[in-house]
Amino acid sequence: MIHLRVASPPERTDQVLALLAGDANVVDLVVHRGALHPAGDAIECDVLAGAANELLARLRELRVHRHGSLMVDPVDLALSDRADAAAAALHGPLARAPIWAEVEARIARDATYSPSFYLYLVIAGVIGAVGLLTNSQILIVAAMILGPEYGAITGVALGVDRRDWRPIRQGLAALTAGFALAIAAAYAFTMLVRALGMVPQAFSLGVRPVSHLIDTPNFYSVVVAVLAGIAGVVALTHTRTSTLLGVFVSVTTIPAAADVGVGLAAASPVQARGSLLQLLLNIALLIIVGFATLRTLRAIWGRISRRAAARWHT
């Protein structure tokens, strides 16, 4: 269930009310004429989430969002026999359909590049470098928790899906600058450790199991990146984003960026080159798989919606 608020110009209010009142999936419809400044009417109602995509599309066709606004809030709890009766008529998987306008808004919100975005990547790069130098998987996980890059990756994937070059350019620029800073931070930290003579003995002797897992792109790293891309987009469509998901996605990016810096500072060009290849490959895979998953999910849910509409009309 969602709560829909419409700021409608007076000349379009009757059309909006006719649309909402004629939809069996809309309950508790309220209108406040002349309640907005400048001149406008406020309309509120509750809508079953499974029917929201079609309703929002029809409101857009009325161009309400051009002359007013549409605002959606999730309803976590609704005690209403009328709402329950309407929900009972909305059978099957359609009742759990994602609201695509909400999904896109969530992706766009996460694809913002404030100074904290770059600061998190710098900190993650340094923590990753410590984890690589000390062969500590725990610190590698800590670096992955901090990684904010998946918002930029999904922002680029959505831009590709919508053929909108602005978020693509912004996202790729943010990823390039952010990972360059993370690599530079890991490099500077490793050089400082070397200057102070504090490089762990095992690392100096070439015992680098954590690094070797990162700087060797292979079939398994591709599988992990593909699965991370699919899981990330599916989670976004069902509002199941979490720190755990961020760790899963970052396993393909943050450690590789840190390993590039560590490899350069440790005079290990093979290590740095392999990690850079891993980083670029995984970012490309995450974007491509994210785009493909978005397209696939839209197609699947669109087919489910059309089948449900056909059943209602028979």
BELNOR-V429137 format. One record per pair of residues at least 4 apart in sequence whose ideal C-beta (glycine too) atoms are under 7 Angstrom apart, sorted by sequence separation. I is the first residue (numbers start at 1). J is the second residue. If there is no record, write none. Layout:
i=I j=J
i=I j=J
This chain:
i=8 j=12
i=12 j=16
i=13 j=17
i=14 j=18
i=15 j=19
i=16 j=20
i=17 j=21
i=18 j=22
i=19 j=23
i=36 j=40
i=47 j=51
i=51 j=55
i=52 j=56
i=53 j=57
i=54 j=58
i=55 j=59
i=56 j=60
i=57 j=61
i=58 j=62
i=63 j=67
i=64 j=68
i=65 j=69
i=80 j=84
i=81 j=85
i=82 j=86
i=83 j=87
i=84 j=88
i=86 j=90
i=90 j=94
i=91 j=95
i=99 j=103
i=100 j=104
i=101 j=105
i=102 j=106
i=103 j=107
i=104 j=108
i=105 j=109
i=106 j=110
i=107 j=111
i=113 j=117
i=115 j=119
i=116 j=120
i=117 j=121
i=118 j=122
i=119 j=123
i=120 j=124
i=121 j=125
i=122 j=126
i=123 j=127
i=124 j=128
i=125 j=129
i=126 j=130
i=127 j=131
i=128 j=132
i=129 j=133
i=130 j=134
i=136 j=140
i=137 j=141
i=138 j=142
i=139 j=143
i=140 j=144
i=141 j=145
i=143 j=147
i=149 j=153
i=150 j=154
i=151 j=155
i=152 j=156
i=153 j=157
i=154 j=158
i=155 j=159
i=156 j=160
i=157 j=161
i=158 j=162
i=165 j=169
i=166 j=170
i=167 j=171
i=168 j=172
i=169 j=173
i=170 j=174
i=171 j=175
i=172 j=176
i=173 j=177
i=174 j=178
i=175 j=179
i=176 j=180
i=177 j=181
i=178 j=182
i=179 j=183
i=180 j=184
i=181 j=185
i=182 j=186
i=183 j=187
i=184 j=188
i=185 j=189
i=186 j=190
i=187 j=191
i=188 j=192
i=189 j=193
i=190 j=194
i=191 j=195
i=192 j=196
i=199 j=203
i=200 j=204
i=201 j=205
i=203 j=207
i=208 j=212
i=209 j=213
i=210 j=214
i=211 j=215
i=212 j=216
i=217 j=221
i=219 j=223
i=220 j=224
i=221 j=225
i=222 j=226
i=223 j=227
i=224 j=228
i=225 j=229
i=226 j=230
i=227 j=231
i=228 j=232
i=229 j=233
i=230 j=234
i=231 j=235
i=232 j=236
i=233 j=237
i=234 j=238
i=241 j=245
i=243 j=247
i=244 j=248
i=245 j=249
i=246 j=250
i=247 j=251
i=250 j=254
i=251 j=255
i=253 j=257
i=254 j=258
i=255 j=259
i=256 j=260
i=258 j=262
i=259 j=263
i=260 j=264
i=261 j=265
i=262 j=266
i=268 j=272
i=269 j=273
i=270 j=274
i=271 j=275
i=272 j=276
i=273 j=277
i=274 j=278
i=275 j=279
i=276 j=280
i=277 j=281
i=278 j=282
i=279 j=283
i=280 j=284
i=281 j=285
i=282 j=286
i=283 j=287
i=284 j=288
i=285 j=289
i=286 j=290
i=287 j=291
i=288 j=292
i=289 j=293
i=290 j=294
i=291 j=295
i=292 j=296
i=293 j=297
i=294 j=298
i=295 j=299
i=296 j=300
i=297 j=301
i=298 j=302
i=299 j=303
i=300 j=304
i=301 j=305
i=302 j=306
i=303 j=307
i=304 j=308
i=305 j=309
i=306 j=310
i=307 j=311
i=308 j=312
i=309 j=313
i=310 j=314
i=8 j=13
i=36 j=41
i=47 j=52
i=59 j=64
i=60 j=65
i=65 j=70
i=78 j=83
i=90 j=95
i=98 j=103
i=131 j=136
i=134 j=139
i=159 j=164
i=193 j=198
i=194 j=199
i=199 j=204
i=202 j=207
i=203 j=208
i=235 j=240
i=236 j=241
i=263 j=268
i=20 j=26
i=35 j=41
i=36 j=42
i=64 j=70
i=159 j=165
i=193 j=199
i=235 j=241
i=34 j=41
i=35 j=42
i=8 j=16
i=21 j=29
i=33 j=41
i=47 j=55
i=87 j=95
i=131 j=139
i=159 j=167
i=160 j=168
i=263 j=271
i=264 j=272
i=20 j=29
i=32 j=41
i=130 j=139
i=131 j=140
i=158 j=167
i=159 j=168
i=263 j=272
i=6 j=16
i=31 j=41
i=32 j=42
i=235 j=245
i=59 j=70
i=156 j=167
i=31 j=43
i=127 j=139
i=128 j=140
i=131 j=143
i=155 j=167
i=156 j=168
i=159 j=171
i=259 j=271
i=260 j=272
i=263 j=275
i=232 j=245
i=17 j=31
i=30 j=44
i=56 j=70
i=231 j=245
i=30 j=45
i=127 j=142
i=128 j=143
i=156 j=171
i=260 j=275
i=29 j=45
i=127 j=143
i=155 j=171
i=156 j=172
i=259 j=275
i=260 j=276
i=28 j=45
i=231 j=248
i=232 j=249
i=27 j=45
i=28 j=46
i=26 j=45
i=27 j=46
i=124 j=143
i=127 j=146
i=152 j=171
i=256 j=275
i=260 j=279
i=228 j=248
i=26 j=47
i=228 j=249
i=25 j=47
i=124 j=146
i=152 j=174
i=256 j=278
i=257 j=279
i=25 j=48
i=123 j=146
i=124 j=147
i=152 j=175
i=256 j=279
i=228 j=252
i=20 j=45
i=17 j=43
i=25 j=51
i=120 j=146
i=121 j=147
i=149 j=175
i=253 j=279
i=256 j=282
i=16 j=43
i=120 j=147
i=121 j=148
i=224 j=251
i=225 j=252
i=13 j=41
i=40 j=68
i=120 j=148
i=121 j=149
i=224 j=252
i=7 j=36
i=10 j=39
i=46 j=75
i=149 j=178
i=253 j=282
i=10 j=40
i=72 j=102
i=252 j=282
i=253 j=283
i=9 j=40
i=10 j=41
i=117 j=148
i=8 j=40
i=23 j=55
i=46 j=78
i=7 j=40
i=8 j=41
i=252 j=286
i=7 j=42
i=8 j=43
i=6 j=43
i=46 j=83
i=48 j=86
i=5 j=44
i=19 j=58
i=48 j=87
i=51 j=90
i=4 j=44
i=19 j=59
i=50 j=90
i=111 j=151
i=4 j=45
i=110 j=151
i=111 j=152
i=214 j=255
i=48 j=90
i=214 j=256
i=3 j=46
i=4 j=47
i=16 j=59
i=111 j=154
i=50 j=94
i=53 j=97
i=110 j=154
i=111 j=155
i=215 j=259
i=1 j=46
i=2 j=47
i=50 j=95
i=56 j=101
i=214 j=259
i=16 j=62
i=50 j=96
i=53 j=99
i=1 j=48
i=2 j=49
i=15 j=62
i=50 j=97
i=52 j=99
i=53 j=100
i=107 j=154
i=108 j=155
i=1 j=49
i=16 j=64
i=49 j=97
i=107 j=155
i=211 j=259
i=215 j=263
i=2 j=52
i=12 j=62
i=49 j=99
i=107 j=158
i=12 j=64
i=27 j=80
i=104 j=158
i=12 j=67
i=27 j=82
i=8 j=64
i=27 j=83
i=111 j=167
i=215 j=271
i=229 j=285
i=113 j=170
i=117 j=174
i=121 j=178
i=125 j=182
i=129 j=186
i=133 j=190
i=217 j=274
i=221 j=278
i=225 j=282
i=229 j=286
i=233 j=290
i=6 j=64
i=9 j=67
i=121 j=179
i=124 j=182
i=125 j=183
i=128 j=186
i=216 j=274
i=228 j=286
i=232 j=290
i=9 j=68
i=27 j=86
i=118 j=177
i=122 j=181
i=126 j=185
i=215 j=274
i=226 j=285
i=230 j=289
i=234 j=293
i=8 j=68
i=111 j=171
i=118 j=178
i=121 j=181
i=122 j=182
i=125 j=185
i=126 j=186
i=129 j=189
i=133 j=193
i=211 j=271
i=215 j=275
i=217 j=277
i=225 j=285
i=229 j=289
i=233 j=293
i=237 j=297
i=7 j=68
i=25 j=86
i=113 j=174
i=117 j=178
i=121 j=182
i=125 j=186
i=129 j=190
i=214 j=275
i=217 j=278
i=221 j=282
i=225 j=286
i=229 j=290
i=233 j=294
i=6 j=68
i=7 j=69
i=24 j=86
i=118 j=181
i=122 j=185
i=126 j=189
i=215 j=278
i=222 j=285
i=226 j=289
i=230 j=293
i=6 j=70
i=214 j=278
i=217 j=281
i=229 j=293
i=24 j=89
i=25 j=90
i=5 j=71
i=133 j=199
i=134 j=200
i=133 j=200
i=135 j=202
i=4 j=72
i=2 j=72
i=3 j=73
i=133 j=203
i=140 j=210
i=2 j=73
i=190 j=261
i=194 j=265
i=2 j=74
i=3 j=75
i=186 j=258
i=190 j=262
i=2 j=75
i=135 j=208
i=137 j=210
i=1 j=75
i=135 j=209
i=183 j=257
i=187 j=261
i=191 j=265
i=135 j=210
i=182 j=257
i=186 j=261
i=190 j=265
i=182 j=258
i=185 j=261
i=186 j=262
i=190 j=266
i=1 j=78
i=183 j=260
i=184 j=261
i=187 j=264
i=132 j=210
i=154 j=232
i=179 j=257
i=183 j=261
i=187 j=265
i=131 j=210
i=132 j=211
i=154 j=233
i=1 j=83
i=150 j=232
i=154 j=236
i=150 j=246
i=2 j=99
i=145 j=243
i=147 j=246
i=150 j=249
i=179 j=279
i=145 j=246
i=149 j=250
i=145 j=247
i=144 j=247
i=147 j=250
i=149 j=253
i=141 j=247
i=144 j=250
i=147 j=253
i=144 j=251
i=147 j=254
i=175 j=283
i=144 j=254
i=143 j=254
i=143 j=255
i=140 j=255
i=143 j=258
i=128 j=254
i=132 j=258
i=128 j=255
i=132 j=259
i=107 j=236
i=129 j=258
i=133 j=262
i=106 j=236
i=124 j=254
i=128 j=258
i=132 j=262
i=153 j=283
i=157 j=287
i=161 j=291
i=156 j=287
i=160 j=291
i=125 j=257
i=129 j=261
i=103 j=236
i=125 j=258
i=129 j=262
i=153 j=286
i=157 j=290
i=161 j=294
i=103 j=237
i=153 j=287
i=157 j=291
i=161 j=295
i=125 j=261
i=154 j=290
i=158 j=294
i=153 j=290
i=157 j=294
i=98 j=237
i=98 j=238
i=100 j=298
i=98 j=301
i=97 j=301
i=97 j=304
i=97 j=305
i=94 j=304
i=93 j=304
i=94 j=305
i=94 j=308
i=92 j=308
i=54 j=305
i=53 j=305
